[in-house]
Amino acid sequence: MTRLLLVLLSLLWAPTAMAASPIVDAQYVADAIARNALVWDVRPADAYAKGHIAGAISIGDAARVLRDENTEDFIATDRIEKMLGAAGLDPKREIIVYGSRGSWNPYFGLYTVQYFGGSNVRVYHEGIEDWTAAGRAISSEVSRLAPIALKLEVNPTVAVTTREMMARLNNPNVQIVDARTPKEFTGEDIRAIRGGHIPGAINIPYEQNWVDPETAGKLARKQVTSNAGMSLKSMDDLKRLYSKLDPSKETIVYCQSGVRASETAGVLQHLGFSNVKVYDSSWLGYGNTLDAPAENVNVTFFNVGLLNSRLGALQNRIDQLEKELAEAKGKK
């Protein structure tokens, strides 16, 4: 039965399997560097400074500097033009994006390049850990490209807005993937005014793309010492994971703010899905849009006065501790 299922899945994926995968290995990266591809390190600046693929450029933590901290959507396009232009990061070039193994950051970089019109972009899923373990060239020197003038245009085929998401509900030609945790999906973990999920969505947490979906928790509990479990599952295992989906249909992926969704979107492209979109505002946008239909709805309230009161008490405590520390130093 398992063998028959794999055969059927292979036939289902066959029409789109010829498309180039956005996920590549170390040898592909090395070959791309040799032909002058641009390598983009999306990790925070301190991680980049400790060691990066030789020649890779950085603008810092891409998901933080390119997004509004409140809405978690992209900042104004003109600001992104200046930021990417100053780094010489042209979406039209061949680009390899990488970070730490298995993290969603490089996939957010992939989505960013695609969102602003790039098509020749790949993700090195195994990231800096794999590159270092293979003994390939690492540098701690800042790499700089000549600044360029950019005029970015948004590609409307890779993303949907909240209203566009609502307009697609109950459309039999559209399938929706929720890449959040099961508790977020059921509304137990509320991260907007409302908890719950978009009607018709299938919950497949993005960590399920990994060989060991529990790796992040194991690292936090110090049960493992490496992130090797964040390696991507085999193609057959990924096909089984997404076997309820039709690769030929429009597939919309969302999470809380779009970043976890970007990894699942990249994996679906890797599997040959031909029309994948990220709902960038995700549940942060949908859950706070009160007329947007939702399932498993739980409602919470944000008490600004209580928050300010607690912040004030915390600041007073910090001030007192600083005063006591200064006094203690003065007595020495």
C-alpha positions as CSV (number, residue, x, y, z in Angstrom):
1,M,0.0,0.0,0.0
2,T,2.8,2.4,0.9
3,R,4.6,1.7,-2.4
4,L,1.3,2.2,-4.4
5,L,0.9,5.6,-2.5
6,L,4.4,6.7,-3.5
7,V,3.7,5.8,-7.2
8,L,0.5,7.7,-7.2
9,L,2.1,10.7,-5.5
10,S,4.9,10.6,-8.1
11,L,2.4,10.7,-10.9
12,L,0.5,13.6,-9.2
13,W,3.7,15.6,-8.9
14,A,5.0,14.7,-12.4
15,P,3.6,17.7,-14.4
16,T,5.4,20.3,-12.2
17,A,8.5,18.3,-11.2
18,M,10.6,19.8,-13.9
19,A,10.6,23.2,-12.3
20,A,14.0,24.1,-10.7
21,S,13.9,23.6,-7.0
22,P,14.5,26.7,-4.8
23,I,16.4,24.5,-2.2
24,V,20.0,23.6,-3.0
25,D,23.0,21.9,-1.4
26,A,26.6,23.0,-0.6
27,Q,28.0,22.0,-4.0
28,Y,25.3,24.0,-5.8
29,V,26.3,27.0,-3.6
30,A,30.0,26.6,-4.4
31,D,29.3,26.3,-8.1
32,A,27.0,29.4,-7.9
33,I,29.8,31.4,-6.2
34,A,32.2,30.4,-9.0
35,R,29.8,31.9,-11.5
36,N,29.6,35.1,-9.5
37,A,26.2,34.6,-7.8
38,L,25.4,36.9,-5.0
39,V,25.3,35.2,-1.5
40,W,23.1,36.7,1.1
41,D,23.5,35.9,4.8
42,V,20.2,36.8,6.5
43,R,21.4,36.2,10.1
44,P,21.8,38.9,12.7
45,A,25.0,41.1,12.4
46,D,26.8,39.5,15.3
47,A,26.4,36.0,13.9
48,Y,27.6,37.2,10.5
49,A,30.7,38.8,12.2
50,K,31.7,35.6,13.9
51,G,32.0,33.8,10.5
52,H,30.2,33.6,7.2
53,I,30.5,32.1,3.8
54,A,33.4,34.0,2.2
55,G,32.0,36.8,0.0
56,A,28.5,36.8,1.5
57,I,26.9,40.1,2.1
58,S,24.6,41.1,5.1
59,I,22.1,43.8,6.0
60,G,21.7,42.3,9.4
61,D,18.7,40.2,10.6
62,A,16.6,40.4,7.4
63,A,13.3,39.6,9.0
64,R,13.8,42.3,11.5
65,V,15.2,45.2,9.4
66,L,12.9,44.7,6.5
67,R,9.6,44.5,8.4
68,D,7.6,46.9,10.5
69,E,7.9,45.7,14.2
70,N,4.2,46.4,14.8
71,T,2.4,44.9,11.7
72,E,5.3,42.6,10.8
73,D,4.6,43.4,7.1
74,F,7.3,44.9,4.8
75,I,8.4,48.4,5.6
76,A,7.9,51.0,2.9
77,T,9.3,49.9,-0.5
78,D,11.4,53.1,-0.9
79,R,13.2,52.3,2.4
80,I,13.8,48.7,1.2
81,E,15.2,50.1,-2.1
82,K,17.7,52.2,-0.2
83,M,18.7,49.3,2.2
84,L,19.1,46.7,-0.5
85,G,20.7,49.2,-2.9
86,A,23.3,50.3,-0.4
87,A,24.3,46.6,0.0
88,G,24.4,46.0,-3.7
89,L,21.6,43.4,-3.4
90,D,19.8,43.3,-6.7
91,P,16.9,40.9,-6.8
92,K,17.4,40.4,-10.6
93,R,20.8,38.7,-10.0
94,E,21.3,35.1,-9.2
95,I,21.1,34.9,-5.4
96,I,21.8,32.3,-2.8
97,V,20.2,32.9,0.6
98,Y,21.4,31.2,3.7
99,G,21.3,31.4,7.5
100,S,21.3,28.7,10.2
101,R,20.3,25.2,9.3
102,G,16.5,24.7,9.0
103,S,15.6,28.2,10.2
104,W,12.9,30.1,8.4
105,N,15.0,33.3,8.0
106,P,16.6,32.2,4.6
107,Y,13.1,31.3,3.3
108,F,12.0,34.8,4.3
109,G,14.9,36.0,2.2
110,L,13.7,33.8,-0.7
111,Y,10.2,35.2,-0.4
112,T,11.6,38.8,-0.2
113,V,13.5,38.4,-3.4
114,Q,10.5,36.8,-5.2
115,Y,8.2,39.4,-3.8
116,F,10.3,42.2,-5.3
117,G,10.5,40.5,-8.7
118,G,13.5,38.2,-8.5
119,S,13.2,34.7,-10.0
120,N,16.8,33.3,-9.9
121,V,17.0,32.8,-6.2
122,R,17.7,29.7,-4.1
123,V,17.9,28.7,-0.4
124,Y,20.8,26.8,1.2
125,H,18.7,25.0,3.8
126,E,21.6,23.3,5.6
127,G,23.2,26.7,6.1
128,I,26.4,27.8,7.8
129,E,26.7,24.7,10.0
130,D,26.9,22.4,6.9
131,W,29.2,24.8,5.1
132,T,31.6,25.0,8.1
133,A,31.5,21.2,8.7
134,A,32.5,20.6,5.1
135,G,35.6,22.8,5.6
136,R,34.6,25.3,3.0
137,A,35.8,28.9,3.0
138,I,34.7,31.0,5.9
139,S,35.4,34.7,6.6
140,S,35.0,37.1,9.4
141,E,35.7,40.1,7.1
142,V,32.8,42.3,6.1
143,S,32.0,41.7,2.4
144,R,30.8,44.8,0.4
145,L,29.4,45.2,-3.0
146,A,29.2,48.4,-5.0
147,P,26.0,50.3,-4.1
148,I,23.3,50.3,-6.8
149,A,20.1,52.4,-7.5
150,L,17.1,50.1,-7.2
151,K,13.5,50.7,-8.3
152,L,11.6,47.7,-6.9
153,E,8.3,46.5,-8.2
154,V,6.1,44.1,-6.2
155,N,5.3,40.7,-7.8
156,P,1.5,40.3,-7.1
157,T,1.7,36.5,-7.9
158,V,3.6,35.5,-4.8
159,A,1.4,37.1,-2.0
160,V,-2.2,37.8,-1.0
161,T,-3.6,40.5,1.2
162,T,-6.2,40.0,3.9
163,R,-9.1,41.0,1.6
164,E,-7.8,38.7,-1.1
165,M,-7.6,35.9,1.4
166,M,-11.2,36.5,2.4
167,A,-12.3,36.5,-1.2
168,R,-10.8,33.1,-1.7
169,L,-12.7,31.4,1.1
170,N,-14.7,28.4,0.0
171,N,-13.1,28.5,-3.5
172,P,-12.6,24.8,-4.5
173,N,-9.6,25.8,-6.6
174,V,-7.7,27.2,-3.6
175,Q,-6.1,25.3,-0.7
176,I,-4.8,26.9,2.5
177,V,-2.0,25.7,4.7
178,D,-1.6,26.9,8.3
179,A,2.0,26.5,9.3
180,R,1.5,27.4,12.9
181,T,1.5,25.2,16.0
182,P,-1.6,23.0,16.7
183,K,-2.5,25.2,19.7
184,E,-2.4,28.4,17.6
185,F,-4.6,26.6,15.0
186,T,-7.2,25.5,17.6
187,G,-7.3,28.9,19.2
188,E,-5.8,27.8,22.5
189,D,-2.7,30.0,21.9
190,I,-4.1,33.4,21.1
191,R,-1.7,35.9,19.4
192,A,-4.2,38.5,18.0
193,I,-7.5,39.8,19.2
194,R,-8.9,36.5,18.2
195,G,-7.5,33.0,18.2
196,G,-8.4,30.3,15.7
197,H,-7.8,29.6,12.1
198,I,-8.9,30.5,8.6
199,P,-11.8,28.4,7.4
200,G,-10.8,25.4,5.4
201,A,-7.1,25.6,6.3
202,I,-5.0,22.4,6.9
203,N,-2.7,22.6,9.8
204,I,0.9,21.4,9.0
205,P,3.3,23.1,11.4
206,Y,6.4,24.2,9.5
207,E,8.7,22.2,11.8
208,Q,7.2,19.1,10.2
209,N,9.5,19.8,7.2
210,W,12.4,18.8,9.4
211,V,13.8,15.3,9.9
212,D,13.1,15.8,13.7
213,P,10.3,18.4,14.2
214,E,11.2,18.5,18.0
215,T,14.7,19.7,17.5
216,A,14.1,23.3,18.6
217,G,12.6,22.2,21.8
218,K,15.3,19.6,22.4
219,L,17.9,22.3,21.9
220,A,16.2,24.6,24.4
221,R,16.0,21.7,26.9
222,K,19.7,20.8,26.1
223,Q,18.7,17.3,25.1
224,V,20.7,17.7,21.9
225,T,23.8,19.7,21.1
226,S,23.3,20.4,17.4
227,N,20.5,21.4,15.0
228,A,21.1,18.4,12.8
229,G,17.5,17.4,13.2
230,M,16.5,20.6,11.3
231,S,17.7,19.1,8.1
232,L,15.0,18.8,5.5
233,K,13.1,15.5,5.2
234,S,13.5,13.4,2.1
235,M,11.5,14.2,-1.0
236,D,9.3,11.1,-0.4
237,D,8.6,12.0,3.2
238,L,7.7,15.6,2.2
239,K,5.3,14.3,-0.4
240,R,3.6,12.2,2.2
241,L,3.4,15.1,4.5
242,Y,1.6,17.2,1.9
243,S,-0.3,14.4,0.3
244,K,-3.7,15.9,0.9
245,L,-2.8,18.9,-1.3
246,D,-3.0,19.2,-5.1
247,P,0.2,20.6,-6.6
248,S,-1.7,22.2,-9.4
249,K,-4.0,24.3,-7.3
250,E,-3.4,27.7,-5.9
251,T,-1.9,27.1,-2.5
252,I,-1.8,29.9,0.1
253,V,0.4,29.5,3.2
254,Y,0.1,31.5,6.4
255,C,1.3,31.5,10.0
256,Q,1.4,34.3,12.6
257,S,3.3,37.0,10.6
258,G,4.4,35.3,7.4
259,V,7.9,34.1,8.3
260,R,7.2,30.5,9.2
261,A,4.8,30.4,6.2
262,S,7.7,31.4,3.9
263,E,9.6,28.2,4.8
264,T,6.6,26.0,4.0
265,A,6.0,28.0,0.8
266,G,9.6,27.3,-0.2
267,V,9.2,23.6,0.5
268,L,6.1,23.4,-1.6
269,Q,7.9,25.0,-4.5
270,H,10.6,22.4,-3.9
271,L,7.9,19.7,-4.3
272,G,6.8,21.3,-7.6
273,F,3.7,23.2,-6.5
274,S,3.1,25.6,-9.4
275,N,1.1,28.4,-7.7
276,V,2.2,29.1,-4.2
277,K,1.4,32.3,-2.4
278,V,2.3,33.6,1.1
279,Y,-0.4,35.4,3.1
280,D,2.1,37.8,4.5
281,S,-0.1,39.5,7.1
282,S,-1.1,36.0,8.2
283,W,-3.0,35.5,11.5
284,L,-1.8,38.8,12.9
285,G,-3.7,40.5,10.1
286,Y,-6.6,38.1,9.8
287,G,-7.2,37.6,13.5
288,N,-7.3,41.3,14.1
289,T,-9.8,41.8,11.2
290,L,-13.1,41.3,13.0
291,D,-15.2,40.7,9.9
292,A,-12.9,38.0,8.6
293,P,-14.6,34.6,9.0
294,A,-12.7,32.3,11.3
295,E,-13.0,28.8,12.9
296,N,-12.3,27.8,16.5
297,V,-12.5,31.4,17.5
298,N,-11.3,32.5,20.9
299,V,-11.3,36.2,21.8
300,T,-8.9,38.1,24.0
301,F,-8.6,41.7,25.1
302,F,-5.5,43.8,25.2
303,N,-5.5,46.0,28.4
304,V,-3.2,48.9,27.6
305,G,-3.7,50.4,31.0
306,L,-2.7,47.2,32.7
307,L,0.4,46.8,30.5
308,N,1.5,50.4,31.1
309,S,1.1,49.9,34.9
310,R,3.2,46.8,34.8
311,L,5.8,48.4,32.7
312,G,5.9,51.4,35.1
313,A,6.4,49.1,38.0
314,L,9.1,47.2,36.2
315,Q,10.9,50.4,35.3
316,N,10.7,51.6,39.0
317,R,12.3,48.3,40.1
318,I,15.1,48.7,37.5
319,D,15.7,52.2,38.7
320,Q,15.9,51.1,42.3
321,L,18.3,48.2,41.5
322,E,20.6,50.6,39.5
323,K,20.6,53.0,42.5
324,E,21.5,50.2,44.9
325,L,24.2,49.0,42.6
326,A,25.7,52.5,42.3
327,E,25.6,52.9,46.1
328,A,27.3,49.5,46.6
329,K,30.1,50.5,44.1
330,G,30.5,53.8,46.0
331,K,31.2,52.1,49.3
332,K,34.1,50.0,47.8
